Amino acid sequence: MVAKRVANSILVLRIVALVTAAATMALLVNDNYKFDNGGELKYQDFTSYSLVVAIAAIACAYCIVQLPFAIYYAIRRKRLISNGFFPEFDFYGDKALVLVLHCLWN
């Protein structure tokens, strides 16, 4: 049995990750700057912004998939799928997401 603090911290960190990824997308998409001479820079002018928005969207989707499992884990303090599959899914899912993000970034 896992401590209640650990289960709650997993839930809180999943929520924080979801909120920060969504905030990153919102800030980047709405990022505009006007110069004094009338020139303007927008989100679409930079390809690196599109890449970061794509990474944030993937992170949001991953957090949304993981959030119900984290809620169940925080309430019951046991895994929804207890045959050893889900901890491995968490581990390898996190590894795969980091690999995808690393490949997109480089």
MMTF fields as JSON, N, C-alpha, C and O atoms, coordinates in Angstrom:
{
  "mmtfVersion": "1.0.0",
  "mmtfProducer": "UNKNOWN",
  "numBonds": 423,
  "numAtoms": 424,
  "numGroups": 106,
  "numChains": 1,
  "numModels": 1,
  "chainsPerModel": [1],
  "groupsPerChain": [106],
  "chainIdList": ["A"],
  "bondAtomList": [4, 2, 8, 6, 12, 10, 16, 14, 20, 18, 24, 22, 28, 26, 32, 30, 36, 34, 40, 38, 44, 42, 48, 46, 52, 50, 56, 54, 60, 58, 64, 62, 68, 66, 72, 70, 76, 74, 80, 78, 84, 82, 88, 86, 92, 90, 96, 94, 100, 98, 104, 102, 108, 106, 112, 110, 116, 114, 120, 118, 124, 122, 128, 126, 132, 130, 136, 134, 140, 138, 144, 142, 148, 146, 152, 150, 156, 154, 160, 158, 164, 162, 168, 166, 172, 170, 176, 174, 180, 178, 184, 182, 188, 186, 192, 190, 196, 194, 200, 198, 204, 202, 208, 206, 212, 210, 216, 214, 220, 218, 224, 222, 228, 226, 232, 230, 236, 234, 240, 238, 244, 242, 248, 246, 252, 250, 256, 254, 260, 258, 264, 262, 268, 266, 272, 270, 276, 274, 280, 278, 284, 282, 288, 286, 292, 290, 296, 294, 300, 298, 304, 302, 308, 306, 312, 310, 316, 314, 320, 318, 324, 322, 328, 326, 332, 330, 336, 334, 340, 338, 344, 342, 348, 346, 352, 350, 356, 354, 360, 358, 364, 362, 368, 366, 372, 370, 376, 374, 380, 378, 384, 382, 388, 386, 392, 390, 396, 394, 400, 398, 404, 402, 408, 406, 412, 410, 416, 414, 420, 418],
  "bondOrderList": [1, 1, 1, 1, 1, 1, 1, 1, 1, 1, 1, 1, 1, 1, 1, 1, 1, 1, 1, 1, 1, 1, 1, 1, 1, 1, 1, 1, 1, 1, 1, 1, 1, 1, 1, 1, 1, 1, 1, 1, 1, 1, 1, 1, 1, 1, 1, 1, 1, 1, 1, 1, 1, 1, 1, 1, 1, 1, 1, 1, 1, 1, 1, 1, 1, 1, 1, 1, 1, 1, 1, 1, 1, 1, 1, 1, 1, 1, 1, 1, 1, 1, 1, 1, 1, 1, 1, 1, 1, 1, 1, 1, 1, 1, 1, 1, 1, 1, 1, 1, 1, 1, 1, 1, 1],
  "groupList": [{"groupName": "MET", "atomNameList": ["N", "CA", "C", "O"], "elementList": ["N", "C", "C", "O"], "formalChargeList": [0, 0, 0, 0], "bondAtomList": [1, 0, 2, 1, 3, 2], "bondOrderList": [1, 1, 2], "singleLetterCode": "M", "chemCompType": "L-PEPTIDE LINKING"}, {"groupName": "VAL", "atomNameList": ["N", "CA", "C", "O"], "elementList": ["N", "C", "C", "O"], "formalChargeList": [0, 0, 0, 0], "bondAtomList": [1, 0, 2, 1, 3, 2], "bondOrderList": [1, 1, 2], "singleLetterCode": "V", "chemCompType": "L-PEPTIDE LINKING"}, {"groupName": "ALA", "atomNameList": ["N", "CA", "C", "O"], "elementList": ["N", "C", "C", "O"], "formalChargeList": [0, 0, 0, 0], "bondAtomList": [1, 0, 2, 1, 3, 2], "bondOrderList": [1, 1, 2], "singleLetterCode": "A", "chemCompType": "L-PEPTIDE LINKING"}, {"groupName": "LYS", "atomNameList": ["N", "CA", "C", "O"], "elementList": ["N", "C", "C", "O"], "formalChargeList": [0, 0, 0, 0], "bondAtomList": [1, 0, 2, 1, 3, 2], "bondOrderList": [1, 1, 2], "singleLetterCode": "K", "chemCompType": "L-PEPTIDE LINKING"}, {"groupName": "ARG", "atomNameList": ["N", "CA", "C", "O"], "elementList": ["N", "C", "C", "O"], "formalChargeList": [0, 0, 0, 0], "bondAtomList": [1, 0, 2, 1, 3, 2], "bondOrderList": [1, 1, 2], "singleLetterCode": "R", "chemCompType": "L-PEPTIDE LINKING"}, {"groupName": "ASN", "atomNameList": ["N", "CA", "C", "O"], "elementList": ["N", "C", "C", "O"], "formalChargeList": [0, 0, 0, 0], "bondAtomList": [1, 0, 2, 1, 3, 2], "bondOrderList": [1, 1, 2], "singleLetterCode": "N", "chemCompType": "L-PEPTIDE LINKING"}, {"groupName": "SER", "atomNameList": ["N", "CA", "C", "O"], "elementList": ["N", "C", "C", "O"], "formalChargeList": [0, 0, 0, 0], "bondAtomList": [1, 0, 2, 1, 3, 2], "bondOrderList": [1, 1, 2], "singleLetterCode": "S", "chemCompType": "L-PEPTIDE LINKING"}, {"groupName": "ILE", "atomNameList": ["N", "CA", "C", "O"], "elementList": ["N", "C", "C", "O"], "formalChargeList": [0, 0, 0, 0], "bondAtomList": [1, 0, 2, 1, 3, 2], "bondOrderList": [1, 1, 2], "singleLetterCode": "I", "chemCompType": "L-PEPTIDE LINKING"}, {"groupName": "LEU", "atomNameList": ["N", "CA", "C", "O"], "elementList": ["N", "C", "C", "O"], "formalChargeList": [0, 0, 0, 0], "bondAtomList": [1, 0, 2, 1, 3, 2], "bondOrderList": [1, 1, 2], "singleLetterCode": "L", "chemCompType": "L-PEPTIDE LINKING"}, {"groupName": "THR", "atomNameList": ["N", "CA", "C", "O"], "elementList": ["N", "C", "C", "O"], "formalChargeList": [0, 0, 0, 0], "bondAtomList": [1, 0, 2, 1, 3, 2], "bondOrderList": [1, 1, 2], "singleLetterCode": "T", "chemCompType": "L-PEPTIDE LINKING"}, {"groupName": "ASP", "atomNameList": ["N", "CA", "C", "O"], "elementList": ["N", "C", "C", "O"], "formalChargeList": [0, 0, 0, 0], "bondAtomList": [1, 0, 2, 1, 3, 2], "bondOrderList": [1, 1, 2], "singleLetterCode": "D", "chemCompType": "L-PEPTIDE LINKING"}, {"groupName": "TYR", "atomNameList": ["N", "CA", "C", "O"], "elementList": ["N", "C", "C", "O"], "formalChargeList": [0, 0, 0, 0], "bondAtomList": [1, 0, 2, 1, 3, 2], "bondOrderList": [1, 1, 2], "singleLetterCode": "Y", "chemCompType": "L-PEPTIDE LINKING"}, {"groupName": "PHE", "atomNameList": ["N", "CA", "C", "O"], "elementList": ["N", "C", "C", "O"], "formalChargeList": [0, 0, 0, 0], "bondAtomList": [1, 0, 2, 1, 3, 2], "bondOrderList": [1, 1, 2], "singleLetterCode": "F", "chemCompType": "L-PEPTIDE LINKING"}, {"groupName": "GLY", "atomNameList": ["N", "CA", "C", "O"], "elementList": ["N", "C", "C", "O"], "formalChargeList": [0, 0, 0, 0], "bondAtomList": [1, 0, 2, 1, 3, 2], "bondOrderList": [1, 1, 2], "singleLetterCode": "G", "chemCompType": "PEPTIDE LINKING"}, {"groupName": "GLU", "atomNameList": ["N", "CA", "C", "O"], "elementList": ["N", "C", "C", "O"], "formalChargeList": [0, 0, 0, 0], "bondAtomList": [1, 0, 2, 1, 3, 2], "bondOrderList": [1, 1, 2], "singleLetterCode": "E", "chemCompType": "L-PEPTIDE LINKING"}, {"groupName": "GLN", "atomNameList": ["N", "CA", "C", "O"], "elementList": ["N", "C", "C", "O"], "formalChargeList": [0, 0, 0, 0], "bondAtomList": [1, 0, 2, 1, 3, 2], "bondOrderList": [1, 1, 2], "singleLetterCode": "Q", "chemCompType": "L-PEPTIDE LINKING"}, {"groupName": "CYS", "atomNameList": ["N", "CA", "C", "O"], "elementList": ["N", "C", "C", "O"], "formalChargeList": [0, 0, 0, 0], "bondAtomList": [1, 0, 2, 1, 3, 2], "bondOrderList": [1, 1, 2], "singleLetterCode": "C", "chemCompType": "L-PEPTIDE LINKING"}, {"groupName": "PRO", "atomNameList": ["N", "CA", "C", "O"], "elementList": ["N", "C", "C", "O"], "formalChargeList": [0, 0, 0, 0], "bondAtomList": [1, 0, 2, 1, 3, 2], "bondOrderList": [1, 1, 2], "singleLetterCode": "P", "chemCompType": "L-PEPTIDE LINKING"}, {"groupName": "HIS", "atomNameList": ["N", "CA", "C", "O"], "elementList": ["N", "C", "C", "O"], "formalChargeList": [0, 0, 0, 0], "bondAtomList": [1, 0, 2, 1, 3, 2], "bondOrderList": [1, 1, 2], "singleLetterCode": "H", "chemCompType": "L-PEPTIDE LINKING"}, {"groupName": "TRP", "atomNameList": ["N", "CA", "C", "O"], "elementList": ["N", "C", "C", "O"], "formalChargeList": [0, 0, 0, 0], "bondAtomList": [1, 0, 2, 1, 3, 2], "bondOrderList": [1, 1, 2], "singleLetterCode": "W", "chemCompType": "L-PEPTIDE LINKING"}],
  "groupTypeList": [0, 1, 2, 3, 4, 1, 2, 5, 6, 7, 8, 1, 8, 4, 7, 1, 2, 8, 1, 9, 2, 2, 2, 9, 0, 2, 8, 8, 1, 5, 10, 5, 11, 3, 12, 10, 5, 13, 13, 14, 8, 3, 11, 15, 10, 12, 9, 6, 11, 6, 8, 1, 1, 2, 7, 2, 2, 7, 2, 16, 2, 11, 16, 7, 1, 15, 8, 17, 12, 2, 7, 11, 11, 2, 7, 4, 4, 3, 4, 8, 7, 6, 5, 13, 12, 12, 17, 14, 12, 10, 12, 11, 13, 10, 3, 2, 8, 1, 8, 1, 8, 18, 16, 8, 19, 5],
  "groupIdList": [1, 2, 3, 4, 5, 6, 7, 8, 9, 10, 11, 12, 13, 14, 15, 16, 17, 18, 19, 20, 21, 22, 23, 24, 25, 26, 27, 28, 29, 30, 31, 32, 33, 34, 35, 36, 37, 38, 39, 40, 41, 42, 43, 44, 45, 46, 47, 48, 49, 50, 51, 52, 53, 54, 55, 56, 57, 58, 59, 60, 61, 62, 63, 64, 65, 66, 67, 68, 69, 70, 71, 72, 73, 74, 75, 76, 77, 78, 79, 80, 81, 82, 83, 84, 85, 86, 87, 88, 89, 90, 91, 92, 93, 94, 95, 96, 97, 98, 99, 100, 101, 102, 103, 104, 105, 106],
  "secStructList": [7, 7, 7, 2, 2, 2, 2, 2, 2, 2, 2, 2, 2, 2, 2, 2, 2, 2, 2, 2, 2, 2, 2, 2, 2, 2, 2, 2, 2, 6, 7, 7, 3, 3, 7, 6, 6, 1, 7, 3, 3, 7, 4, 4, 4, 7, 2, 2, 2, 2, 2, 2, 2, 2, 2, 2, 2, 2, 2, 2, 2, 2, 2, 2, 2, 2, 2, 2, 2, 2, 2, 2, 2, 2, 2, 2, 1, 1, 7, 1, 1, 6, 6, 6, 2, 2, 2, 2, 2, 2, 2, 2, 2, 2, 2, 2, 2, 2, 2, 2, 2, 2, 2, 2, 2, 7],
  "xCoordList": [0.852, 0.0, 0.893, 1.895, 0.532, 1.324, 0.794, -0.388, 1.685, 1.288, 0.34, 0.417, -0.558, -1.543, -0.868, -1.352, 0.235, 0.942, 1.472, 1.421, 1.973, 2.512, 1.394, 1.545, 0.286, -0.838, -1.385, -1.702, -1.495, -1.993, -1.0, -1.401, 0.277, 1.271, 1.297, 1.514, 1.08, 1.003, -0.158, -0.015, -1.3, -2.474, -2.212, -2.512, -1.659, -1.396, -0.399, -0.579, 0.642, 1.637, 1.085, 1.482, 0.179, -0.475, -1.324, -1.325, -2.038, -2.865, -1.99, -2.308, -0.893, 0.022, 0.608, 0.714, 0.986, 1.534, 0.504, 0.836, -0.747, -1.815, -2.057, -2.181, -2.125, -2.386, -1.239, -1.478, -0.012, 1.113, 1.236, 1.59, 0.95, 0.99, -0.108, 0.128, -1.3, -2.394, -2.083, -2.38, -1.495, -1.13, -0.043, -0.058, 0.893, 1.938, 1.34, 1.719, 0.4, -0.248, -0.993, -0.885, -1.746, -2.527, -1.627, -1.916, -0.553, 0.351, 1.059, 1.192, 1.505, 2.22, 1.307, 1.697, 0.115, -0.8, -1.249, -1.463, -1.391, -1.853, -0.717, -0.948, 0.503, 1.661, 1.781, 2.074, 1.559, 1.71, 2.514, 2.444, 3.283, 4.041, 3.995, 4.253, 3.662, 3.631, 4.805, 5.069, 5.497, 6.595, 6.061, 4.92, 6.905, 6.51, 6.282, 5.477, 6.988, 6.848, 5.686, 5.524, 4.878, 3.703, 3.9, 2.934, 5.127, 5.381, 4.83, 4.665, 4.548, 3.954, 4.545, 4.762, 4.8, 5.232, 4.108, 3.494, 3.847, 2.772, 3.319, 4.47, 2.474, 2.807, 3.216, 4.155, 2.55, 2.8, 4.145, 4.598, 4.787, 6.05, 7.237, 8.305, 7.069, 8.173, 7.805, 6.794, 8.613, 8.342, 8.634, 8.038, 9.547, 9.848, 8.651, 8.466, 7.84, 6.63, 5.671, 5.056, 5.545, 4.657, 5.119, 4.297, 6.412, 6.956, 6.651, 6.256, 6.829, 6.562, 5.068, 4.692, 4.217, 2.77, 2.412, 1.559, 3.037, 2.79, 3.234, 2.54, 4.37, 4.848, 3.895, 3.604, 3.413, 2.468, 1.144, 0.519, 0.712, -0.524, -0.362, -1.273, 0.789, 1.053, 1.087, 0.561, 1.698, 1.754, 0.355, 0.038, -0.481, -1.869, -2.637, -3.329, -2.507, -3.201, -2.738, -3.554, -1.455, -0.917, -1.412, -1.759, -1.443, -1.927, -3.418, -3.866, -4.18, -5.619, -5.855, -6.773, -5.031, -5.156, -4.785, -5.434, -3.766, -3.273, -4.091, -4.064, -4.81, -5.506, -6.561, -6.587, -7.428, -8.394, -7.73, -8.219, -6.62, -5.9, -5.278, -5.243, -4.793, -4.213, -5.29, -5.043, -6.477, -7.583, -7.977, -8.149, -8.119, -8.464, -7.385, -7.69, -6.13, -5.004, -4.996, -4.666, -5.358, -5.388, -6.558, -6.435, -7.678, -8.85, -8.715, -8.914, -8.382, -8.333, -6.968, -6.865, -5.93, -4.547, -4.128, -3.341, -4.661, -4.229, -4.454, -5.252, -3.752, -3.828, -5.146, -5.696, -5.64, -6.864, -6.619, -7.463, -5.492, -5.086, -3.92, -2.808, -4.177, -3.196, -2.358, -1.715, -2.343, -1.565, -0.127, 0.57, 0.329, 1.694, 1.818, 2.883, 0.742, 0.781, 0.828, 1.607, 0.006, -0.118, 1.139, 1.509, 1.813, 3.079, 4.096, 4.832, 4.134, 5.018, 4.537, 5.349, 3.223, 2.666, 3.037, 3.41, 2.937, 3.351, 4.825, 5.198, 5.638, 7.078, 7.442, 8.133, 6.974, 7.338, 6.602, 7.119, 5.401, 4.702, 5.45, 5.574, 5.95, 6.752, 8.035, 8.439, 8.672, 9.9, 9.621, 10.383, 8.537, 8.197, 7.866, 8.255, 7.146, 6.807, 8.061, 8.172, 8.996, 10.249, 11.031, 11.623, 11.04, 11.742, 11.108, 11.819, 9.785, 9.089, 9.374, 9.664, 9.293, 9.55, 10.995, 11.267, 11.914, 13.318, 13.542, 14.272, 12.91, 13.051, 12.423, 12.972, 11.303, 10.669, 11.505, 11.595, 12.115, 12.863, 14.161, 14.577, 14.798, 16.088, 15.851, 16.799],
  "yCoordList": [-1.181, 0.0, 1.239, 1.294, 2.19, 3.399, 4.479, 4.498, 5.366, 6.446, 7.401, 7.587, 8.001, 8.912, 10.14, 10.673, 10.59, 11.753, 11.486, 12.357, 10.296, 9.95, 9.928, 10.478, 9.298, 9.227, 10.615, 10.916, 11.458, 12.817, 13.66, 14.475, 13.472, 14.257, 13.859, 14.711, 12.589, 12.156, 12.858, 13.336, 12.915, 13.587, 15.075, 15.627, 15.717, 17.155, 17.457, 18.421, 16.65, 16.888, 16.641, 17.325, 15.678, 15.475, 16.7, 17.141, 17.241, 18.426, 19.63, 20.397, 19.8, 20.918, 20.793, 21.79, 19.595, 19.39, 19.722, 20.332, 19.319, 19.622, 21.118, 21.654, 21.789, 23.231, 24.001, 24.925, 23.636, 24.371, 24.127, 25.041, 22.913, 22.655, 23.431, 23.982, 23.479, 24.252, 25.747, 26.451, 26.229, 27.648, 27.987, 29.068, 27.078, 27.291, 27.431, 28.32, 26.543, 26.636, 27.95, 28.607, 28.337, 29.573, 30.798, 31.696, 30.836, 31.985, 32.081, 33.174, 30.966, 31.005, 31.344, 32.1, 30.8, 31.071, 32.53, 33.114, 33.116, 34.506, 35.513, 36.683, 35.076, 35.957, 36.838, 36.342, 38.12, 39.116, 40.277, 40.594, 40.907, 42.081, 43.112, 42.798, 44.354, 45.454, 46.384, 46.789, 46.705, 47.652, 49.075, 49.292, 50.039, 51.44, 51.894, 52.792, 51.278, 51.689, 51.007, 51.181, 50.236, 49.591, 48.127, 47.435, 47.645, 46.235, 45.358, 45.799, 44.102, 43.195, 41.798, 41.321, 41.154, 39.757, 38.928, 39.312, 37.784, 36.902, 35.503, 35.19, 34.699, 33.302, 32.557, 31.761, 32.792, 32.056, 32.409, 31.692, 33.478, 33.898, 33.038, 33.117, 32.234, 31.429, 29.946, 29.541, 29.147, 27.706, 27.031, 26.003, 27.602, 27.003, 27.099, 26.226, 28.143, 28.251, 27.11, 26.529, 26.794, 25.701, 24.379, 23.558, 24.175, 22.958, 22.882, 21.828, 23.978, 23.99, 23.805, 23.146, 24.383, 24.183, 22.723, 22.179, 22.08, 20.658, 19.809, 18.869, 20.133, 19.403, 19.6, 18.648, 20.815, 21.084, 20.355, 19.894, 20.246, 19.509, 18.019, 17.39, 17.458, 16.053, 15.847, 14.856, 16.772, 16.679, 16.78, 16.061, 17.667, 17.782, 16.476, 15.996, 15.916, 14.663, 13.544, 12.767, 13.46, 12.423, 12.615, 11.647, 13.857, 14.127, 13.826, 13.344, 14.109, 13.81, 12.305, 11.846, 11.539, 10.08, 9.571, 8.658, 10.138, 9.664, 10.164, 9.546, 11.261, 11.885, 10.994, 10.944, 10.291, 9.419, 8.329, 7.985, 7.791, 6.772, 7.373, 6.724, 8.601, 9.264, 9.595, 9.505, 9.974, 10.251, 8.981, 8.997, 7.888, 6.615, 6.193, 5.703, 6.387, 6.019, 6.863, 6.357, 8.147, 9.014, 8.668, 8.761, 8.274, 7.957, 6.589, 6.459, 5.58, 4.2, 3.782, 2.806, 4.504, 4.186, 2.806, 2.113, 2.427, 1.222, 1.456, 2.305, 0.705, 0.854, 0.314, -0.651, 0.941, 0.467, -0.888, -1.78, -1.041, -2.304, -2.814, -2.294, -3.825, -4.213, -5.429, -6.003, -5.834, -7.02, -6.712, -7.582, -5.502, -5.127, -4.453, -3.936, -4.448, -3.831, -2.314, -1.678, -1.735, -0.278, 0.437, 1.454, -0.042, 0.625, 0.585, 1.548, -0.524, -0.593, 0.331, 0.945, 0.432, 1.352, 2.791, 3.562, 3.158, 4.495, 4.73, 5.76, 3.779, 3.92, 4.044, 4.982, 3.093, 3.11, 4.21, 4.718, 4.585, 5.711, 7.01, 7.818, 7.217, 8.41, 8.403, 9.435, 7.25, 7.146, 7.428, 8.145, 6.871, 7.08, 8.544, 9.094, 9.176, 10.591, 11.45, 12.378, 11.167, 11.926, 11.713, 12.654, 10.498, 10.221, 10.973, 11.554, 10.97, 11.701, 13.194, 13.849, 13.726, 15.155, 15.494, 16.543, 14.623, 14.86, 14.842, 15.675, 13.886, 13.817, 15.032, 15.545, 15.497, 16.693, 17.932, 18.808, 18.003, 19.204, 19.315, 20.416, 18.183, 18.222, 18.067, 18.071],
  "zCoordList": [0.0, 0.0, 0.0, 0.712, -0.775, -0.911, 0.038, 0.382, 0.446, 1.346, 0.627, -0.588, 1.409, 0.833, 0.219, -0.78, 0.8, 0.251, -1.148, -2.016, -1.359, -2.678, -3.719, -4.81, -3.38, -4.315, -4.627, -5.778, -3.608, -3.831, -4.62, -5.451, -4.371, -5.111, -6.581, -7.442, -6.884, -8.283, -8.984, -10.11, -8.314, -8.885, -9.081, -10.139, -8.075, -8.162, -9.276, -10.021, -9.399, -10.437, -11.838, -12.782, -11.99, -13.296, -13.656, -14.805, -12.679, -12.922, -13.254, -14.163, -12.524, -12.794, -14.199, -14.915, -14.596, -15.936, -17.014, -18.03, -16.789, -17.746, -17.856, -18.958, -16.717, -16.708, -17.356, -18.134, -17.047, -17.628, -19.135, -19.88, -19.584, -21.026, -21.747, -22.822, -21.167, -21.775, -21.759, -22.724, -20.688, -20.609, -21.619, -22.209, -21.821, -22.815, -24.207, -24.97, -24.531, -25.841, -25.996, -27.031, -24.981, -25.054, -25.192, -25.982, -24.437, -24.511, -25.861, -26.412, -26.388, -27.657, -28.831, -29.722, -28.837, -29.946, -29.941, -31.002, -28.766, -28.671, -28.601, -28.297, -28.878, -28.773, -30.012, -31.1, -29.856, -30.919, -30.365, -29.178, -31.251, -30.833, -31.942, -33.104, -31.579, -32.547, -32.281, -31.149, -33.361, -33.28, -33.407, -33.815, -33.051, -33.134, -34.575, -34.823, -35.525, -36.916, -37.632, -38.839, -36.913, -37.494, -37.839, -38.161, -37.779, -38.058, -36.94, -35.803, -37.293, -36.306, -36.456, -37.57, -35.334, -35.297, -34.703, -33.708, -35.327, -34.874, -34.617, -34.923, -34.06, -33.761, -35.027, -34.991, -36.117, -37.352, -37.988, -38.881, -37.561, -38.152, -37.72, -38.327, -36.7, -36.167, -36.207, -35.631, -36.877, -36.931, -35.598, -35.279, -34.821, -33.525, -32.58, -31.732, -32.713, -31.9, -32.234, -31.339, -33.51, -33.91, -33.312, -32.905, -33.259, -32.673, -31.178, -30.679, -30.473, -29.031, -28.76, -27.791, -29.608, -29.449, -29.696, -28.995, -30.666, -30.914, -29.726, -29.338, -29.16, -27.985, -26.809, -26.084, -26.614, -25.53, -25.764, -24.808, -27.01, -27.313, -27.012, -26.472, -27.358, -27.045, -25.532, -25.024, -24.823, -23.362, -22.753, -21.806, -23.292, -22.8, -23.017, -22.119, -24.203, -24.495, -23.571, -23.076, -23.343, -22.462, -21.025, -20.35, -20.567, -19.207, -19.071, -18.03, -20.12, -20.084, -20.019, -19.338, -20.723, -20.664, -19.275, -18.764, -18.664, -17.377, -16.186, -15.121, -16.347, -15.22, -14.552, -13.322, -15.284, -14.592, -13.753, -12.677, -14.245, -13.483, -12.217, -11.171, -12.316, -11.147, -10.122, -8.919, -10.576, -9.657, -8.917, -7.698, -9.648, -9.014, -8.019, -6.932, -8.399, -7.536, -6.262, -5.19, -6.368, -5.188, -4.263, -3.042, -4.838, -4.014, -3.354, -2.146, -4.134, -3.63, -3.097, -2.352, -3.468, -3.123, -3.611, -2.966, -4.746, -5.44, -6.927, -7.325, -7.72, -9.166, -9.699, -9.168, -10.743, -11.393, -12.04, -11.956, -12.673, -13.276, -12.435, -12.525, -11.625, -10.605, -10.965, -10.086, -12.209, -12.56, -12.94, -13.463, -12.691, -13.026, -14.375, -14.712, -15.156, -16.475, -16.395, -17.104, -15.544, -15.539, -15.049, -15.636, -14.004, -13.66, -14.8, -15.015, -15.524, -16.681, -17.793, -18.484, -17.969, -18.965, -18.62, -19.504, -17.348, -16.916, -17.227, -17.788, -16.862, -17.039, -18.515, -18.913, -19.326, -20.742, -21.503, -22.498, -21.051, -21.666, -21.454, -22.375, -20.241, -19.967, -20.789, -21.324, -20.889, -21.685, -23.162, -23.811, -23.692, -25.101, -25.368, -26.399, -24.439, -24.612, -24.605, -25.407, -23.729, -23.692, -24.981, -25.509, -25.489, -26.737, -27.9, -28.719, -27.982, -29.052, -28.943, -29.944, -27.741, -27.563, -27.9, -28.483, -27.542, -27.866, -29.376, -29.912, -30.058, -31.519, -32.189, -33.165, -31.694, -32.268, -32.024, -32.883, -30.854, -30.489, -31.283, -31.646, -31.551, -32.268, -33.707, -34.493]
}
